[in-house]
Amino acid sequence: MVRIGLISDTHNYLDEAVFKHFENCDEIWHAGDFGTIELANQLASFKPLKAVYGNIDGNDIRTIYPEQLVFNCEDVKVMMRHIGGYPPRYNPDTKKELLIHQPQLFISGHSHILKVIYDDKINCLHMNPGAAGKQGWHKVRTLIRFIIDGKDMKDCEVIELGKK
């Protein structure tokens, strides 16, 4: 069983409450747009970090974190990209990659819109944690916590950090 704290679009703002909300998590997954390498390092020094770079991230972040990650967590194949779209409106590159890798869980960020949607056409759960930072048009900063236990994805919690 792996407890995951999912975050995205921090845009160089890391609310201290994130550490409290993720204290019982085993890993943090960041779906891009850290803003600074210092923010990425803060998260990585707190918990093991899996992450992708976002469109605002510079070379310092892009040399450490890839554009796309495909990995297994327990018995779940995961694909993570910053810009991905959502069911059924994936961007063309993401759609191609989803068909190649056939993950059971697809994580993206970028839109600043929190979504948890199951795509029954490709048998894949899509999660976008919304935006945890203060930049962008969203009104409330959000995170997701969930558990992967074997092949089960469960106990999904949306956490509101407050207005931006």
Secondary structure, 3 states (H helix, E strand, C coil): CEEEEEECCCCCCCCCHHHHHCCCCCEEEECCCCCCHHHHHHHHHHCCEEECCCCCCCHHHHCCCCCEEEEEECCEEEEEECCCEECCEECHHHHHHHHHHCCCEEECCCCCCEEEEEECCCCEEEEEECCCCCCCCCCEEEEEEEEEECCEEEEEEEEEEEEC
